[in-house]
Amino acid sequence: MKAFLDGTASFLAALATVAICGFPSWFTYKAIEANVAPVWAWAAIVALAGVGILMTIAFLGKAIKGIAPSRDRRRR
């Protein structure tokens, strides 16, 4: 049961990461598209999206293994 709850917490952390990193990236893209933000804002989009993708993959890997988001190994 602990592994299921820890995996669920990791899955929710992955969803939160997508929201936290995805929405600002999307709105920055839309701002560049509308000529409101400067072209150099692409660097911020790439950096934020890259970090978001890496963290999401890490949290999903933990979710599959049943590891809590804040732990390195499974609980006993």
C-alpha positions in Angstrom: 0.0 0.0 0.0 2.9 2.4 0.8 4.4 1.8 -2.7 1.0 2.6 -4.3 0.6 5.9 -2.3 4.2 6.9 -2.9 3.8 6.2 -6.6 0.6 8.2 -6.7 2.4 11.1 -5.0 5.2 10.9 -7.6 2.6 10.9 -10.4 1.0 14.0 -8.9 4.4 15.6 -8.6 4.9 14.9 -12.3 1.6 16.6 -13.2 2.4 19.6 -11.0 5.8 19.9 -12.8 4.1 19.9 -16.1 1.8 22.7 -15.0 4.4 24.7 -13.2 6.9 24.6 -16.2 4.5 24.2 -19.1 2.1 27.1 -18.6 4.8 29.8 -18.3 6.6 28.3 -21.3 3.4 28.3 -23.4 2.4 31.9 -22.4 5.9 33.1 -23.1 5.7 31.4 -26.5 2.4 33.2 -27.2 3.9 36.5 -26.1 6.8 36.1 -28.5 4.3 35.1 -31.3 2.3 38.3 -30.5 5.5 40.4 -30.6 5.0 41.4 -26.9 8.1 39.6 -25.6 11.6 40.0 -27.1 13.1 37.2 -29.2 15.7 36.4 -26.6 12.8 35.0 -24.4 13.2 31.8 -26.4 16.2 31.1 -24.1 13.8 31.2 -21.1 11.4 28.9 -22.9 14.1 26.3 -23.7 15.5 26.4 -20.2 12.2 26.1 -18.4 10.8 23.4 -20.8 14.1 21.5 -20.5 14.0 21.5 -16.7 10.3 20.6 -16.8 10.8 17.6 -19.1 13.7 16.3 -17.0 11.8 16.6 -13.8 8.7 15.1 -15.3 10.6 12.1 -16.5 12.3 11.7 -13.1 9.0 11.8 -11.3 7.3 9.4 -13.7 10.2 7.0 -13.2 9.7 7.2 -9.5 6.0 6.7 -9.9 6.5 3.5 -11.8 8.9 2.2 -9.2 6.6 3.2 -6.3 9.1 5.7 -4.8 7.9 8.9 -3.1 8.9 12.2 -4.8 11.2 13.2 -1.9 12.9 9.9 -1.4 15.7 8.1 -3.2 14.7 4.5 -2.5 11.5 2.6 -1.7 10.3 2.4 1.8 10.6 -0.9 3.7 
